[in-house]
C-alpha cells in the first residue's frame, strides 16, 4: 500500500491462519520502499486534480511494476522464497476519493480511484492479487473508508478496557473499541490531517530540499499561533458526525497556500500545523468517542509516531488518557496498514466480509476487493485464490506447525522467522 503521504510503498509479509476475528497472525517481515522523486512528483500532480487520461494509465501500470519490485525486495531481504507466497493484497495508491458523493450528470455519485495495476503485479510475481478494496463498500452505501478498523478490532479489543487506535499517516484516523463489545459499537473515522499539511509546508518552505519535519525539529523551534489554530479548528469537517473521511481535497495545496500567505515564521507555521494534527485528533475523540464510551488507553501508529513534537502535543491534548505506541500491543507502528490489507485480502480469498459498517456507513457487511488470478482457481500447486483453504491445510501453514514461528493466541500478532509457506500483502 501507498498512503496519502505519497512517500513510498509499505510491504508486510505475514502468515495467517484461522478465520475472522479469531485468526492468528505472524508478521514475518515488513519493509518500506521510497518512491523515486519523479514518481512522487507525478503522484502529487495527479492526486485530486485534473489529469490527462494518458498519465493516469501510464502511472497505473508503472506502479504495478514498482509494487511487484517492492514485494520482491522485501522477500529477498528476509530470505523468503517468492514462490512460497500464496496471495498479495494490494491497496494501491489513491489518487481520488469522494466518499460523501456529489451531483454528477443528474445523479449523486460517490467514487474512489486507487492505481497500481494488479495484472502487472500478478504477472511479475506469479501470485494471485486482490486489489480495489474500497469500491464494494461504497457500492453498499459506505464511504469506502476507514477499512483498517477490521484489524483494529481483531488485535486491540479488550474485555475490560476501552481502547482507541490512532493512525497518523497523511490523514489521521481513529478506531474506538469499547470494552467487551462487538463491532456494532465500534466508532471509527478520519479525524483530519495527519502529516499531510506539515509535509507540504516543509517541502514548500525548503524548496523541496526536505519533504517532512525530521524528528519534529522545525515545529519544536517554533511557537503555536493560538488564533490561527482556533480558526483552523473551526472547519466544519471537525464538527461533522461520523462516519466521515478526509483527504487531499481538504488538506492539500489550497490550504497550504493559504497558510503560507500568513505572516508567521516558518517555524511557527509548522508548529501550528503540528498542533492542528494533535488537537483535531483530540477534538474527534472528545466530540464523538468519549460521550459513547470510557477510554482507558490510546495506541498510536503511522509515520506521525516518529515526530516527537507531534507525540508530545498529542499526549498533552489527551491528558490524562495514556497515549502509547501500537508496538505496546505487538503491532509495528510502520506496518499496521500493510498488515491490515494482508488480513483483508485473506478474508476476501475465503469469501468473508471484512468491512465494518458502523465505521464506513455501509448498509451491510460485504466481501471486499477484486481478484486477479495468476492461474486456474483449482490449480494443483494451490496458487489459485479459490483453493487457498486446501493450500493452507495441505502445506502445513498453520503457525503452530512452523519450526521457527511462535503460535499466537486468537486475534494477536507475533513476529517470527519465515515459515515454509506464507501469505503476503504488498500495499
DAKA-V454343 format. One record per run of one state. SS is the DSSP state (H for helix, E for strand, L for the rest). FROM is the first residue (numbers start at 1). LEN is the number of residues. If there is no record, write none. Layout:
ss=<SS	SS>
from=<FROM	FROM>
len=<LEN	LEN>
This chain:
ss=<L	E	L	E	L	H	L	E	L	H	L	H	L	H	E	L	E	L	E	L	E	L	H	L	E	L	H	L	H	L	E	L	E	L	H	L	E	L	H	L	H	L	H	L	H	L	H	L	H	L	H	L	E	L	H	L	H	L	E	H	L	H	L	H	L	E	L	H	L	H	L	E	L	E	L>
from=<1	2	3	8	18	20	23	24	35	37	47	53	78	82	85	86	87	91	93	105	107	116	118	126	128	132	134	140	149	157	163	169	171	178	183	186	187	194	196	206	214	221	226	234	236	240	248	252	253	261	266	289	297	302	303	307	308	319	322	326	330	336	350	357	361	370	373	385	395	399	402	413	416	422	427>
len=<1	1	5	10	2	3	1	11	2	10	6	25	4	3	1	1	4	2	12	2	9	2	8	2	4	2	6	9	8	6	6	2	7	5	3	1	7	2	10	8	7	5	8	2	4	8	4	1	8	5	23	8	5	1	4	1	11	3	4	4	6	14	7	4	9	3	12	10	4	3	11	3	6	5	1>
